[in-house]
């Protein structure tokens, strides 16, 4: 006997699949053509759908770009958290955070390029950059939690946790920016060197 809920369930699944398709196409177009070239028409063509399909799911380019950032950051967080769960010391968590982020993005280079295009081009209603230090508070707080634990259990020396979190985040961002700009740069070696640097800085 057919379930009465099946049609709604199918519709939800289809809509989610379509949104995922649009997000994937957007990331690829951003990486290939840049922000200016990532028009809704170009994204639709790349995805093999009509521009109207994108407009059905997203109110406009800005909303689509924000969803790309949300989706990519969610995937990064899931990967990093899964790697950090086995950590038993603050020092391990600090190192794992840097290496796990690098490991995930190494396998998703187009996502790094797409994020870079969005971060340097997407504007808010007032004309300012939509993303930047003013939107990184959650990241800072997460890093501060690691540093606080290390200070409280005696692993880390006293220091200003906010300053260290800002420096940590900026260093990771710079690592990815250099990796995208410089073909052949060894991201894993860079990440290991960065982890060594921060371990020495906090202990």
N, C-alpha and C positions, 0 to 999 in steps of 0.2 A: 504494500500500500504506500502511495506517495506521501511524503511528509509535507504538511502545510507550510513548514518553515523553510523548505528547500529553495524555493525561488528567491527569497530574501537573502539566504546564505550564499547562493550562487552570485547574486548581484553584488554583494559585498566583496566576494572573492574576485570577481571580474574587475570591479572598480579599483581594488587594491593592486591588482596585477597591472592595470593600465597606468596607475600613478607611478608604480615602480618602473615601468617601461619609460615613462616620460622623464623621470628623475635620471635614469641611466643614460638616456639620450642627451639630456641637458649637460651632464658631467662630461660626456665625450665631446660635445660641440664646444663647450667652454675650453676644454683642454686643447682642441684643435684650432678653433677660430677666435678665441678670446671672448671677453665679455661683450664687446661691441658687435661681434659677429654672431653672438648667441641670441638671435631674434627668435620669437615664437615660431615664425615661419621656417627658419633654418632648423630649429629643433624638431618641428613636426615633420619636415622632409627627412631628416636623419632617422626619425623613429618610424617613418612609413605610415604616418597618420595625418589627419587634417588638423589645421590650426584650431578649428572649432573644438576638437577633442581636448586639446590642452586648456582652452578657455572654459570648458565644462568643469574641469578639475581644479583649475587655479585661476584666481581673479586677475592675474597679470604676471608680468615678468618678475616683479619684485617678490611677490608671494612665492613664485616658483623657485627663485634663487634662495630665499629663506628656507624653503623646504629642503633644498639640496644641502644646505649647511646643517640643518637639523638631522637629516638622515645620515650624513657622513659622520658627524660627531657622535651620534648614537652608536654607529658601528665601531668607531674607535673606542668609545667608552666600554662597550661590551667586551671587546677584545682585551683591552688593558685590564679591566677588572677580573676577567677570567684568569689572566696570568698572575695577577697580584694576590689571588686568594690563598696561594700556598706560602706566601711570605710570612715569616715568623718574627722578623725584626724590622725596625724602621729603615735601617740601612738597606735591607733586601728590597723593601717596597720602593725606596727611592731609586735604586738602580733598575729594578724591574719596570718601573713606570717609563723611564727613558727608553729602555731597550724594547719594551712592548709597543710603544707608540711608533718607534722607528720600524719595527718588524711589520706592523700592520700597514703602514704607509709605503714601505718598500714594495709590497705586493699590490699596491693600489696607487701607482704614480699619477694616473689621470685624475684621481681625486685630489691629490695635492695641488696639481696645476689648476683644477677647477676652483678649489677654495681660494687660491691665490688671486685668481681673476675676480672672484666675488668680493673678497676682502678689500681689494684696492680700487674697486669701481662702484659697488652698490652704494647708493646714497639713501639717506632717510628723508622724511618730508621736509626737513629744514635745509637740506643740501649737504649735510655732513655725512661722513662715512657711517654706514650702517653698522659695521663691525670694527672692533678695535679694543683697546684696553678697557673701555667703558662697558664692554659686553663680556669681559673675561672673569668677572667676579667669581663665578662658580668654579672655574679652574683654579683660581688663586686659593679659594677656600679649601678645595680638595688637597692641594699641595701643602697648605698650612697644617692640615690634619696630620699628614705624615711627619712634618717637621716638629709639631707639638709633641707627638708621641715619642719621637726620638729624644727630644729634650727632657721630657718627663721621666723616661726610663734610663737616662744617663748616656745614651749612645751619642747624642749630638751635643755640641757646645752651645752656650747661649748665643743667640743672634736674633735679629729682627726677622720674624717669620714672613711678614708681608714682603719685605725687601727681597728675601731669598726666593719666595714664590714668584714674584715678578721677574726676577733674573732667570729663574729656572724656565719659566714659560717662554720668555724672550729667546733664550738660547735654543730651545727646541724649535721654535718658529724659524729662527735664523738657519738652523741646520737643514730644515726642509727647503727653505728658499734657496740656499746654496746648492743643494742636491738637484733641484729642478733646473737651476741655471747652468750647472756644470755637469755635462754628460760624463759618465764614467766615475764620478765621485763615489767613493766607498761609504755608503750610508751606515752600514753596520760598524765599520771601524770608527766613524765619526761618533756614532751613538755610544760606543764603548768608551771612547776618550772623554766624551761629555759626562758619562756616568762616573768615571774615575775622578774627573774634575770636581763634581759636586760632592762626591763622597769625601774628598780631601777638604773641601770648603766647609763642611758641616761637622766634621769630627775633630 
